[in-house]
């Protein structure tokens, strides 16, 4: 519907990383605020498992690719 000019869509910036179809334009609506994502995992004495560490690192890298201000935000409780 958007490509046909019959609609509009609100999508996160990460969804635009692959580019836009012909005839579709995007604009930033910073007044809408941001999104805070958290990743939680079971804590072990040795730290995060290798799989968790790789997954969190990949998610943070993807976020930084579209939003340079992505924080590591690592918290230990």
mmCIF file of the N, C-alpha and C atoms, coordinates in Angstrom:
data_MODEL
# 
_entry.id   MODEL 
# 
loop_
_atom_site.group_PDB 
_atom_site.id 
_atom_site.type_symbol 
_atom_site.label_atom_id 
_atom_site.label_alt_id 
_atom_site.label_comp_id 
_atom_site.label_asym_id 
_atom_site.label_entity_id 
_atom_site.label_seq_id 
_atom_site.pdbx_PDB_ins_code 
_atom_site.Cartn_x 
_atom_site.Cartn_y 
_atom_site.Cartn_z 
_atom_site.occupancy 
_atom_site.B_iso_or_equiv 
_atom_site.pdbx_formal_charge 
_atom_site.auth_seq_id 
_atom_site.auth_comp_id 
_atom_site.auth_asym_id 
_atom_site.auth_atom_id 
_atom_site.pdbx_PDB_model_num 
ATOM 1   N N  . UNK A 1 1  ? 0.821  -1.189  0.000  1.00 0.00 ? 1  UNK A N  1 
ATOM 2   C CA . UNK A 1 1  ? 0.000  0.000   0.000  1.00 0.00 ? 1  UNK A CA 1 
ATOM 3   C C  . UNK A 1 1  ? 0.867  1.256   0.000  1.00 0.00 ? 1  UNK A C  1 
ATOM 4   N N  . UNK A 1 2  ? 1.983  1.216   0.748  1.00 0.00 ? 2  UNK A N  1 
ATOM 5   C CA . UNK A 1 2  ? 2.856  2.389   0.798  1.00 0.00 ? 2  UNK A CA 1 
ATOM 6   C C  . UNK A 1 2  ? 3.441  2.661   -0.580 1.00 0.00 ? 2  UNK A C  1 
ATOM 7   N N  . UNK A 1 3  ? 3.968  1.628   -1.227 1.00 0.00 ? 3  UNK A N  1 
ATOM 8   C CA . UNK A 1 3  ? 4.560  1.799   -2.558 1.00 0.00 ? 3  UNK A CA 1 
ATOM 9   C C  . UNK A 1 3  ? 3.533  2.313   -3.565 1.00 0.00 ? 3  UNK A C  1 
ATOM 10  N N  . UNK A 1 4  ? 2.297  1.907   -3.407 1.00 0.00 ? 4  UNK A N  1 
ATOM 11  C CA . UNK A 1 4  ? 1.234  2.350   -4.319 1.00 0.00 ? 4  UNK A CA 1 
ATOM 12  C C  . UNK A 1 4  ? 0.742  3.750   -3.999 1.00 0.00 ? 4  UNK A C  1 
ATOM 13  N N  . UNK A 1 5  ? 1.261  4.349   -2.915 1.00 0.00 ? 5  UNK A N  1 
ATOM 14  C CA . UNK A 1 5  ? 0.826  5.688   -2.536 1.00 0.00 ? 5  UNK A CA 1 
ATOM 15  C C  . UNK A 1 5  ? -0.493 5.714   -1.800 1.00 0.00 ? 5  UNK A C  1 
ATOM 16  N N  . UNK A 1 6  ? -0.904 4.581   -1.268 1.00 0.00 ? 6  UNK A N  1 
ATOM 17  C CA . UNK A 1 6  ? -2.193 4.483   -0.591 1.00 0.00 ? 6  UNK A CA 1 
ATOM 18  C C  . UNK A 1 6  ? -2.085 4.383   0.919  1.00 0.00 ? 6  UNK A C  1 
ATOM 19  N N  . UNK A 1 7  ? -0.876 4.505   1.448  1.00 0.00 ? 7  UNK A N  1 
ATOM 20  C CA . UNK A 1 7  ? -0.734 4.347   2.888  1.00 0.00 ? 7  UNK A CA 1 
ATOM 21  C C  . UNK A 1 7  ? 0.598  4.862   3.386  1.00 0.00 ? 7  UNK A C  1 
ATOM 22  N N  . UNK A 1 8  ? 0.752  4.799   4.679  1.00 0.00 ? 8  UNK A N  1 
ATOM 23  C CA . UNK A 1 8  ? 1.990  5.203   5.347  1.00 0.00 ? 8  UNK A CA 1 
ATOM 24  C C  . UNK A 1 8  ? 2.313  4.149   6.386  1.00 0.00 ? 8  UNK A C  1 
ATOM 25  N N  . UNK A 1 9  ? 3.576  4.117   6.816  1.00 0.00 ? 9  UNK A N  1 
ATOM 26  C CA . UNK A 1 9  ? 3.980  3.133   7.813  1.00 0.00 ? 9  UNK A CA 1 
ATOM 27  C C  . UNK A 1 9  ? 4.993  3.739   8.760  1.00 0.00 ? 9  UNK A C  1 
ATOM 28  N N  . UNK A 1 10 ? 4.923  3.353   10.015 1.00 0.00 ? 10 UNK A N  1 
ATOM 29  C CA . UNK A 1 10 ? 5.933  3.706   11.012 1.00 0.00 ? 10 UNK A CA 1 
ATOM 30  C C  . UNK A 1 10 ? 6.792  2.464   11.197 1.00 0.00 ? 10 UNK A C  1 
ATOM 31  N N  . UNK A 1 11 ? 8.074  2.590   10.932 1.00 0.00 ? 11 UNK A N  1 
ATOM 32  C CA . UNK A 1 11 ? 8.982  1.454   11.078 1.00 0.00 ? 11 UNK A CA 1 
ATOM 33  C C  . UNK A 1 11 ? 10.231 1.906   11.816 1.00 0.00 ? 11 UNK A C  1 
ATOM 34  N N  . UNK A 1 12 ? 10.877 1.018   12.565 1.00 0.00 ? 12 UNK A N  1 
ATOM 35  C CA . UNK A 1 12 ? 12.121 1.387   13.238 1.00 0.00 ? 12 UNK A CA 1 
ATOM 36  C C  . UNK A 1 12 ? 13.239 1.588   12.219 1.00 0.00 ? 12 UNK A C  1 
ATOM 37  N N  . UNK A 1 13 ? 14.240 2.375   12.570 1.00 0.00 ? 13 UNK A N  1 
ATOM 38  C CA . UNK A 1 13 ? 15.345 2.688   11.672 1.00 0.00 ? 13 UNK A CA 1 
ATOM 39  C C  . UNK A 1 13 ? 16.044 1.431   11.171 1.00 0.00 ? 13 UNK A C  1 
ATOM 40  N N  . UNK A 1 14 ? 16.142 0.416   12.006 1.00 0.00 ? 14 UNK A N  1 
ATOM 41  C CA . UNK A 1 14 ? 16.817 -0.811  11.598 1.00 0.00 ? 14 UNK A CA 1 
ATOM 42  C C  . UNK A 1 14 ? 16.119 -1.456  10.405 1.00 0.00 ? 14 UNK A C  1 
ATOM 43  N N  . UNK A 1 15 ? 14.810 -1.278  10.287 1.00 0.00 ? 15 UNK A N  1 
ATOM 44  C CA . UNK A 1 15 ? 14.067 -1.842  9.161  1.00 0.00 ? 15 UNK A CA 1 
ATOM 45  C C  . UNK A 1 15 ? 14.426 -1.156  7.846  1.00 0.00 ? 15 UNK A C  1 
ATOM 46  N N  . UNK A 1 16 ? 15.003 0.033   7.912  1.00 0.00 ? 16 UNK A N  1 
ATOM 47  C CA . UNK A 1 16 ? 15.360 0.778   6.707  1.00 0.00 ? 16 UNK A CA 1 
ATOM 48  C C  . UNK A 1 16 ? 16.790 0.520   6.258  1.00 0.00 ? 16 UNK A C  1 
ATOM 49  N N  . UNK A 1 17 ? 17.535 -0.268  7.011  1.00 0.00 ? 17 UNK A N  1 
ATOM 50  C CA . UNK A 1 17 ? 18.951 -0.488  6.718  1.00 0.00 ? 17 UNK A CA 1 
ATOM 51  C C  . UNK A 1 17 ? 19.171 -1.130  5.353  1.00 0.00 ? 17 UNK A C  1 
ATOM 52  N N  . UNK A 1 18 ? 18.224 -1.898  4.877  1.00 0.00 ? 18 UNK A N  1 
ATOM 53  C CA . UNK A 1 18 ? 18.362 -2.562  3.591  1.00 0.00 ? 18 UNK A CA 1 
ATOM 54  C C  . UNK A 1 18 ? 17.967 -1.710  2.405  1.00 0.00 ? 18 UNK A C  1 
ATOM 55  N N  . UNK A 1 19 ? 17.555 -0.487  2.653  1.00 0.00 ? 19 UNK A N  1 
ATOM 56  C CA . UNK A 1 19 ? 17.136 0.396   1.568  1.00 0.00 ? 19 UNK A CA 1 
ATOM 57  C C  . UNK A 1 19 ? 15.626 0.432   1.428  1.00 0.00 ? 19 UNK A C  1 
ATOM 58  N N  . UNK A 1 20 ? 15.175 1.300   0.555  1.00 0.00 ? 20 UNK A N  1 
ATOM 59  C CA . UNK A 1 20 ? 13.739 1.497   0.334  1.00 0.00 ? 20 UNK A CA 1 
ATOM 60  C C  . UNK A 1 20 ? 13.362 1.093   -1.084 1.00 0.00 ? 20 UNK A C  1 
ATOM 61  N N  . UNK A 1 21 ? 12.148 0.605   -1.259 1.00 0.00 ? 21 UNK A N  1 
ATOM 62  C CA . UNK A 1 21 ? 11.680 0.320   -2.618 1.00 0.00 ? 21 UNK A CA 1 
ATOM 63  C C  . UNK A 1 21 ? 11.549 1.615   -3.421 1.00 0.00 ? 21 UNK A C  1 
ATOM 64  N N  . UNK A 1 22 ? 11.598 1.510   -4.731 1.00 0.00 ? 22 UNK A N  1 
ATOM 65  C CA . UNK A 1 22 ? 11.411 2.682   -5.592 1.00 0.00 ? 22 UNK A CA 1 
ATOM 66  C C  . UNK A 1 22 ? 10.067 3.340   -5.288 1.00 0.00 ? 22 UNK A C  1 
ATOM 67  N N  . UNK A 1 23 ? 10.069 4.637   -5.208 1.00 0.00 ? 23 UNK A N  1 
ATOM 68  C CA . UNK A 1 23 ? 8.836  5.377   -4.961 1.00 0.00 ? 23 UNK A CA 1 
ATOM 69  C C  . UNK A 1 23 ? 8.465  5.546   -3.510 1.00 0.00 ? 23 UNK A C  1 
ATOM 70  N N  . UNK A 1 24 ? 9.289  5.044   -2.589 1.00 0.00 ? 24 UNK A N  1 
ATOM 71  C CA . UNK A 1 24 ? 9.006  5.158   -1.160 1.00 0.00 ? 24 UNK A CA 1 
ATOM 72  C C  . UNK A 1 24 ? 10.043 6.093   -0.540 1.00 0.00 ? 24 UNK A C  1 
ATOM 73  N N  . UNK A 1 25 ? 9.584  7.014   0.286  1.00 0.00 ? 25 UNK A N  1 
ATOM 74  C CA . UNK A 1 25 ? 10.470 7.947   0.975  1.00 0.00 ? 25 UNK A CA 1 
ATOM 75  C C  . UNK A 1 25 ? 10.349 7.738   2.476  1.00 0.00 ? 25 UNK A C  1 
ATOM 76  N N  . UNK A 1 26 ? 11.427 8.035   3.184  1.00 0.00 ? 26 UNK A N  1 
ATOM 77  C CA . UNK A 1 26 ? 11.422 7.904   4.648  1.00 0.00 ? 26 UNK A CA 1 
ATOM 78  C C  . UNK A 1 26 ? 11.836 9.228   5.264  1.00 0.00 ? 26 UNK A C  1 
ATOM 79  N N  . UNK A 1 27 ? 11.274 9.503   6.414  1.00 0.00 ? 27 UNK A N  1 
ATOM 80  C CA . UNK A 1 27 ? 11.649 10.696  7.162  1.00 0.00 ? 27 UNK A CA 1 
ATOM 81  C C  . UNK A 1 27 ? 11.756 10.326  8.625  1.00 0.00 ? 27 UNK A C  1 
ATOM 82  N N  . UNK A 1 28 ? 12.622 11.023  9.346  1.00 0.00 ? 28 UNK A N  1 
ATOM 83  C CA . UNK A 1 28 ? 12.810 10.749  10.768 1.00 0.00 ? 28 UNK A CA 1 
ATOM 84  C C  . UNK A 1 28 ? 11.799 11.531  11.592 1.00 0.00 ? 28 UNK A C  1 
ATOM 85  N N  . UNK A 1 29 ? 11.215 10.886  12.546 1.00 0.00 ? 29 UNK A N  1 
ATOM 86  C CA . UNK A 1 29 ? 10.274 11.527  13.458 1.00 0.00 ? 29 UNK A CA 1 
ATOM 87  C C  . UNK A 1 29 ? 10.844 11.437  14.868 1.00 0.00 ? 29 UNK A C  1 
ATOM 88  N N  . UNK A 1 30 ? 11.911 12.174  15.123 1.00 0.00 ? 30 UNK A N  1 
ATOM 89  C CA . UNK A 1 30 ? 12.606 12.076  16.399 1.00 0.00 ? 30 UNK A CA 1 
ATOM 90  C C  . UNK A 1 30 ? 11.727 12.462  17.583 1.00 0.00 ? 30 UNK A C  1 
ATOM 91  N N  . UNK A 1 31 ? 10.690 13.232  17.361 1.00 0.00 ? 31 UNK A N  1 
ATOM 92  C CA . UNK A 1 31 ? 9.811  13.635  18.457 1.00 0.00 ? 31 UNK A CA 1 
ATOM 93  C C  . UNK A 1 31 ? 9.069  12.432  19.049 1.00 0.00 ? 31 UNK A C  1 
ATOM 94  N N  . UNK A 1 32 ? 9.065  11.319  18.336 1.00 0.00 ? 32 UNK A N  1 
ATOM 95  C CA . UNK A 1 32 ? 8.384  10.132  18.849 1.00 0.00 ? 32 UNK A CA 1 
ATOM 96  C C  . UNK A 1 32 ? 9.194  9.428   19.934 1.00 0.00 ? 32 UNK A C  1 
ATOM 97  N N  . UNK A 1 33 ? 10.451 9.812   20.073 1.00 0.00 ? 33 UNK A N  1 
ATOM 98  C CA . UNK A 1 33 ? 11.275 9.190   21.110 1.00 0.00 ? 33 UNK A CA 1 
ATOM 99  C C  . UNK A 1 33 ? 12.067 8.021   20.573 1.00 0.00 ? 33 UNK A C  1 
ATOM 100 N N  . UNK A 1 34 ? 12.645 7.284   21.470 1.00 0.00 ? 34 UNK A N  1 
ATOM 101 C CA . UNK A 1 34 ? 13.484 6.170   21.068 1.00 0.00 ? 34 UNK A CA 1 
ATOM 102 C C  . UNK A 1 34 ? 13.000 4.875   21.660 1.00 0.00 ? 34 UNK A C  1 
ATOM 103 N N  . UNK A 1 35 ? 13.785 3.873   21.464 1.00 0.00 ? 35 UNK A N  1 
ATOM 104 C CA . UNK A 1 35 ? 13.439 2.549   21.952 1.00 0.00 ? 35 UNK A CA 1 
ATOM 105 C C  . UNK A 1 35 ? 14.596 2.060   22.811 1.00 0.00 ? 35 UNK A C  1 
ATOM 106 N N  . UNK A 1 36 ? 14.278 1.417   23.881 1.00 0.00 ? 36 UNK A N  1 
ATOM 107 C CA . UNK A 1 36 ? 15.298 0.837   24.759 1.00 0.00 ? 36 UNK A CA 1 
ATOM 108 C C  . UNK A 1 36 ? 15.085 -0.664  24.763 1.00 0.00 ? 36 UNK A C  1 
ATOM 109 N N  . UNK A 1 37 ? 16.074 -1.381  24.302 1.00 0.00 ? 37 UNK A N  1 
ATOM 110 C CA . UNK A 1 37 ? 15.986 -2.837  24.283 1.00 0.00 ? 37 UNK A CA 1 
ATOM 111 C C  . UNK A 1 37 ? 16.929 -3.402  25.328 1.00 0.00 ? 37 UNK A C  1 
ATOM 112 N N  . UNK A 1 38 ? 16.492 -4.413  26.009 1.00 0.00 ? 38 UNK A N  1 
ATOM 113 C CA . UNK A 1 38 ? 17.317 -5.067  27.022 1.00 0.00 ? 38 UNK A CA 1 
ATOM 114 C C  . UNK A 1 38 ? 17.438 -6.542  26.689 1.00 0.00 ? 38 UNK A C  1 
ATOM 115 N N  . UNK A 1 39 ? 18.603 -7.084  26.970 1.00 0.00 ? 39 UNK A N  1 
ATOM 116 C CA . UNK A 1 39 ? 18.814 -8.528  26.805 1.00 0.00 ? 39 UNK A CA 1 
ATOM 117 C C  . UNK A 1 39 ? 19.133 -9.091  28.175 1.00 0.00 ? 39 UNK A C  1 
ATOM 118 N N  . UNK A 1 40 ? 18.372 -10.074 28.578 1.00 0.00 ? 40 UNK A N  1 
ATOM 119 C CA . UNK A 1 40 ? 18.598 -10.697 29.875 1.00 0.00 ? 40 UNK A CA 1 
ATOM 120 C C  . UNK A 1 40 ? 18.957 -12.161 29.658 1.00 0.00 ? 40 UNK A C  1 
ATOM 121 N N  . UNK A 1 41 ? 19.846 -12.646 30.488 1.00 0.00 ? 41 UNK A N  1 
ATOM 122 C CA . UNK A 1 41 ? 20.226 -14.045 30.403 1.00 0.00 ? 41 UNK A CA 1 
ATOM 123 C C  . UNK A 1 41 ? 20.578 -14.544 31.787 1.00 0.00 ? 41 UNK A C  1 
ATOM 124 N N  . UNK A 1 42 ? 20.619 -15.836 31.908 1.00 0.00 ? 42 UNK A N  1 
ATOM 125 C CA . UNK A 1 42 ? 20.969 -16.445 33.181 1.00 0.00 ? 42 UNK A CA 1 
ATOM 126 C C  . UNK A 1 42 ? 22.451 -16.192 33.441 1.00 0.00 ? 42 UNK A C  1 
ATOM 127 N N  . UNK A 1 43 ? 22.756 -15.715 34.626 1.00 0.00 ? 43 UNK A N  1 
ATOM 128 C CA . UNK A 1 43 ? 24.150 -15.441 34.992 1.00 0.00 ? 43 UNK A CA 1 
ATOM 129 C C  . UNK A 1 43 ? 24.804 -16.684 35.582 1.00 0.00 ? 43 UNK A C  1 
ATOM 130 N N  . UNK A 1 44 ? 26.004 -16.914 35.158 1.00 0.00 ? 44 UNK A N  1 
ATOM 131 C CA . UNK A 1 44 ? 26.803 -18.013 35.695 1.00 0.00 ? 44 UNK A CA 1 
ATOM 132 C C  . UNK A 1 44 ? 28.049 -17.424 36.345 1.00 0.00 ? 44 UNK A C  1 
ATOM 133 N N  . UNK A 1 45 ? 28.685 -18.170 37.195 1.00 0.00 ? 45 UNK A N  1 
ATOM 134 C CA . UNK A 1 45 ? 29.905 -17.666 37.840 1.00 0.00 ? 45 UNK A CA 1 
ATOM 135 C C  . UNK A 1 45 ? 30.980 -17.310 36.825 1.00 0.00 ? 45 UNK A C  1 
ATOM 136 N N  . UNK A 1 46 ? 30.983 -18.001 35.706 1.00 0.00 ? 46 UNK A N  1 
ATOM 137 C CA . UNK A 1 46 ? 32.001 -17.745 34.679 1.00 0.00 ? 46 UNK A CA 1 
ATOM 138 C C  . UNK A 1 46 ? 31.599 -16.650 33.706 1.00 0.00 ? 46 UNK A C  1 
ATOM 139 N N  . UNK A 1 47 ? 30.451 -16.035 33.895 1.00 0.00 ? 47 UNK A N  1 
ATOM 140 C CA . UNK A 1 47 ? 29.970 -14.983 32.999 1.00 0.00 ? 47 UNK A CA 1 
ATOM 141 C C  . UNK A 1 47 ? 28.989 -15.540 31.982 1.00 0.00 ? 47 UNK A C  1 
ATOM 142 N N  . UNK A 1 48 ? 28.738 -14.756 30.951 1.00 0.00 ? 48 UNK A N  1 
ATOM 143 C CA . UNK A 1 48 ? 27.790 -15.167 29.913 1.00 0.00 ? 48 UNK A CA 1 
ATOM 144 C C  . UNK A 1 48 ? 28.366 -16.318 29.108 1.00 0.00 ? 48 UNK A C  1 
ATOM 145 N N  . UNK A 1 49 ? 27.483 -17.189 28.640 1.00 0.00 ? 49 UNK A N  1 
ATOM 146 C CA . UNK A 1 49 ? 27.940 -18.280 27.780 1.00 0.00 ? 49 UNK A CA 1 
ATOM 147 C C  . UNK A 1 49 ? 28.441 -17.679 26.469 1.00 0.00 ? 49 UNK A C  1 
ATOM 148 N N  . UNK A 1 50 ? 29.296 -18.380 25.749 1.00 0.00 ? 50 UNK A N  1 
ATOM 149 C CA . UNK A 1 50 ? 29.789 -17.854 24.471 1.00 0.00 ? 50 UNK A CA 1 
ATOM 150 C C  . UNK A 1 50 ? 28.651 -17.529 23.498 1.00 0.00 ? 50 UNK A C  1 
ATOM 151 N N  . UNK A 1 51 ? 27.615 -18.334 23.462 1.00 0.00 ? 51 UNK A N  1 
ATOM 152 C CA . UNK A 1 51 ? 26.496 -18.081 22.553 1.00 0.00 ? 51 UNK A CA 1 
ATOM 153 C C  . UNK A 1 51 ? 25.781 -16.776 22.906 1.00 0.00 ? 51 UNK A C  1 
ATOM 154 N N  . UNK A 1 52 ? 25.574 -16.526 24.194 1.00 0.00 ? 52 UNK A N  1 
ATOM 155 C CA . UNK A 1 52 ? 24.923 -15.283 24.626 1.00 0.00 ? 52 UNK A CA 1 
ATOM 156 C C  . UNK A 1 52 ? 25.806 -14.102 24.292 1.00 0.00 ? 52 UNK A C  1 
ATOM 157 N N  . UNK A 1 53 ? 27.085 -14.192 24.566 1.00 0.00 ? 53 UNK A N  1 
ATOM 158 C CA . UNK A 1 53 ? 28.009 -13.094 24.287 1.00 0.00 ? 53 UNK A CA 1 
ATOM 159 C C  . UNK A 1 53 ? 28.020 -12.750 22.800 1.00 0.00 ? 53 UNK A C  1 
ATOM 160 N N  . UNK A 1 54 ? 28.058 -13.759 21.933 1.00 0.00 ? 54 UNK A N  1 
ATOM 161 C CA . UNK A 1 54 ? 28.063 -13.527 20.485 1.00 0.00 ? 54 UNK A CA 1 
ATOM 162 C C  . UNK A 1 54 ? 26.748 -12.888 20.045 1.00 0.00 ? 54 UNK A C  1 
ATOM 163 N N  . UNK A 1 55 ? 25.635 -13.363 20.576 1.00 0.00 ? 55 UNK A N  1 
ATOM 164 C CA . UNK A 1 55 ? 24.325 -12.829 20.205 1.00 0.00 ? 55 UNK A CA 1 
ATOM 165 C C  . UNK A 1 55 ? 24.185 -11.371 20.611 1.00 0.00 ? 55 UNK A C  1 
ATOM 166 N N  . UNK A 1 56 ? 24.548 -11.044 21.842 1.00 0.00 ? 56 UNK A N  1 
ATOM 167 C CA . UNK A 1 56 ? 24.433 -9.658  22.317 1.00 0.00 ? 56 UNK A CA 1 
ATOM 168 C C  . UNK A 1 56 ? 25.368 -8.747  21.521 1.00 0.00 ? 56 UNK A C  1 
ATOM 169 N N  . UNK A 1 57 ? 26.571 -9.205  21.240 1.00 0.00 ? 57 UNK A N  1 
ATOM 170 C CA . UNK A 1 57 ? 27.511 -8.407  20.442 1.00 0.00 ? 57 UNK A CA 1 
ATOM 171 C C  . UNK A 1 57 ? 26.952 -8.141  19.046 1.00 0.00 ? 57 UNK A C  1 
ATOM 172 N N  . UNK A 1 58 ? 26.347 -9.152  18.425 1.00 0.00 ? 58 UNK A N  1 
ATOM 173 C CA . UNK A 1 58 ? 25.766 -8.977  17.089 1.00 0.00 ? 58 UNK A CA 1 
ATOM 174 C C  . UNK A 1 58 ? 24.588 -8.005  17.110 1.00 0.00 ? 58 UNK A C  1 
ATOM 175 N N  . UNK A 1 59 ? 23.750 -8.093  18.130 1.00 0.00 ? 59 UNK A N  1 
ATOM 176 C CA . UNK A 1 59 ? 22.615 -7.165  18.239 1.00 0.00 ? 59 UNK A CA 1 
ATOM 177 C C  . UNK A 1 59 ? 23.093 -5.730  18.417 1.00 0.00 ? 59 UNK A C  1 
ATOM 178 N N  . UNK A 1 60 ? 24.112 -5.541  19.240 1.00 0.00 ? 60 UNK A N  1 
ATOM 179 C CA . UNK A 1 60 ? 24.643 -4.196  19.459 1.00 0.00 ? 60 UNK A CA 1 
ATOM 180 C C  . UNK A 1 60 ? 25.288 -3.644  18.189 1.00 0.00 ? 60 UNK A C  1 
ATOM 181 N N  . UNK A 1 61 ? 25.995 -4.487  17.444 1.00 0.00 ? 61 UNK A N  1 
ATOM 182 C CA . UNK A 1 61 ? 26.609 -4.043  16.194 1.00 0.00 ? 61 UNK A CA 1 
ATOM 183 C C  . UNK A 1 61 ? 25.543 -3.628  15.180 1.00 0.00 ? 61 UNK A C  1 
ATOM 184 N N  . UNK A 1 62 ? 24.458 -4.392  15.092 1.00 0.00 ? 62 UNK A N  1 
ATOM 185 C CA . UNK A 1 62 ? 23.370 -4.050  14.174 1.00 0.00 ? 62 UNK A CA 1 
ATOM 186 C C  . UNK A 1 62 ? 22.737 -2.718  14.575 1.00 0.00 ? 62 UNK A C  1 
ATOM 187 N N  . UNK A 1 63 ? 22.567 -2.499  15.868 1.00 0.00 ? 63 UNK A N  1 
ATOM 188 C CA . UNK A 1 63 ? 22.005 -1.237  16.338 1.00 0.00 ? 63 UNK A CA 1 
ATOM 189 C C  . UNK A 1 63 ? 22.911 -0.061  16.036 1.00 0.00 ? 63 UNK A C  1 
ATOM 190 N N  . UNK A 1 64 ? 24.219 -0.247  16.231 1.00 0.00 ? 64 UNK A N  1 
ATOM 191 C CA . UNK A 1 64 ? 25.170 0.835   15.949 1.00 0.00 ? 64 UNK A CA 1 
ATOM 192 C C  . UNK A 1 64 ? 25.236 1.166   14.460 1.00 0.00 ? 64 UNK A C  1 
ATOM 193 N N  . UNK A 1 65 ? 24.951 0.197   13.609 1.00 0.00 ? 65 UNK A N  1 
ATOM 194 C CA . UNK A 1 65 ? 24.996 0.430   12.169 1.00 0.00 ? 65 UNK A CA 1 
ATOM 195 C C  . UNK A 1 65 ? 23.968 1.465   11.732 1.00 0.00 ? 65 UNK A C  1 
ATOM 196 N N  . UNK A 1 66 ? 22.859 1.565   12.452 1.00 0.00 ? 66 UNK A N  1 
ATOM 197 C CA . UNK A 1 66 ? 21.818 2.537   12.091 1.00 0.00 ? 66 UNK A CA 1 
ATOM 198 C C  . UNK A 1 66 ? 21.703 3.666   13.102 1.00 0.00 ? 66 UNK A C  1 
ATOM 199 N N  . UNK A 1 67 ? 22.188 3.463   14.317 1.00 0.00 ? 67 UNK A N  1 
ATOM 200 C CA . UNK A 1 67 ? 22.118 4.477   15.364 1.00 0.00 ? 67 UNK A CA 1 
ATOM 201 C C  . UNK A 1 67 ? 23.443 4.484   16.118 1.00 0.00 ? 67 UNK A C  1 
ATOM 202 N N  . UNK A 1 68 ? 24.353 5.407   15.779 1.00 0.00 ? 68 UNK A N  1 
ATOM 203 C CA . UNK A 1 68 ? 25.674 5.395   16.405 1.00 0.00 ? 68 UNK A CA 1 
ATOM 204 C C  . UNK A 1 68 ? 25.669 5.517   17.926 1.00 0.00 ? 68 UNK A C  1 
ATOM 205 N N  . UNK A 1 69 ? 24.591 5.973   18.515 1.00 0.00 ? 69 UNK A N  1 
ATOM 206 C CA . UNK A 1 69 ? 24.559 6.199   19.967 1.00 0.00 ? 69 UNK A CA 1 
ATOM 207 C C  . UNK A 1 69 ? 24.165 4.967   20.765 1.00 0.00 ? 69 UNK A C  1 
ATOM 208 N N  . UNK A 1 70 ? 24.186 3.798   20.162 1.00 0.00 ? 70 UNK A N  1 
ATOM 209 C CA . UNK A 1 70 ? 23.806 2.586   20.891 1.00 0.00 ? 70 UNK A CA 1 
ATOM 210 C C  . UNK A 1 70 ? 24.794 2.368   22.025 1.00 0.00 ? 70 UNK A C  1 
ATOM 211 N N  . UNK A 1 71 ? 24.260 2.203   23.214 1.00 0.00 ? 71 UNK A N  1 
ATOM 212 C CA . UNK A 1 71 ? 25.079 2.043   24.414 1.00 0.00 ? 71 UNK A CA 1 
ATOM 213 C C  . UNK A 1 71 ? 25.299 0.587   24.713 1.00 0.00 ? 71 UNK A C  1 
ATOM 214 N N  . UNK A 1 72 ? 26.443 0.289   25.336 1.00 0.00 ? 72 UNK A N  1 
ATOM 215 C CA . UNK A 1 72 ? 26.678 -1.096  25.738 1.00 0.00 ? 72 UNK A CA 1 
ATOM 216 C C  . UNK A 1 72 ? 25.712 -1.484  26.839 1.00 0.00 ? 72 UNK A C  1 
ATOM 217 N N  . UNK A 1 73 ? 25.418 -0.558  27.723 1.00 0.00 ? 73 UNK A N  1 
ATOM 218 C CA . UNK A 1 73 ? 24.413 -0.762  28.753 1.00 0.00 ? 73 UNK A CA 1 
ATOM 219 C C  . UNK A 1 73 ? 24.538 -2.055  29.535 1.00 0.00 ? 73 UNK A C  1 
ATOM 220 N N  . UNK A 1 74 ? 25.723 -2.545  29.702 1.00 0.00 ? 74 UNK A N  1 
ATOM 221 C CA . UNK A 1 74 ? 25.895 -3.810  30.406 1.00 0.00 ? 74 UNK A CA 1 
ATOM 222 C C  . UNK A 1 74 ? 25.715 -3.578  31.895 1.00 0.00 ? 74 UNK A C  1 
ATOM 223 N N  . UNK A 1 75 ? 24.772 -4.290  32.458 1.00 0.00 ? 75 UNK A N  1 
ATOM 224 C CA . UNK A 1 75 ? 24.496 -4.173  33.887 1.00 0.00 ? 75 UNK A CA 1 
ATOM 225 C C  . UNK A 1 75 ? 24.616 -5.536  34.531 1.00 0.00 ? 75 UNK A C  1 
ATOM 226 N N  . UNK A 1 76 ? 25.185 -5.581  35.689 1.00 0.00 ? 76 UNK A N  1 
ATOM 227 C CA . UNK A 1 76 ? 25.230 -6.830  36.448 1.00 0.00 ? 76 UNK A CA 1 
ATOM 228 C C  . UNK A 1 76 ? 24.401 -6.655  37.694 1.00 0.00 ? 76 UNK A C  1 
ATOM 229 N N  . UNK A 1 77 ? 23.532 -7.606  37.944 1.00 0.00 ? 77 UNK A N  1 
ATOM 230 C CA . UNK A 1 77 ? 22.701 -7.524  39.155 1.00 0.00 ? 77 UNK A CA 1 
ATOM 231 C C  . UNK A 1 77 ? 22.953 -8.712  40.025 1.00 0.00 ? 77 UNK A C  1 
# 
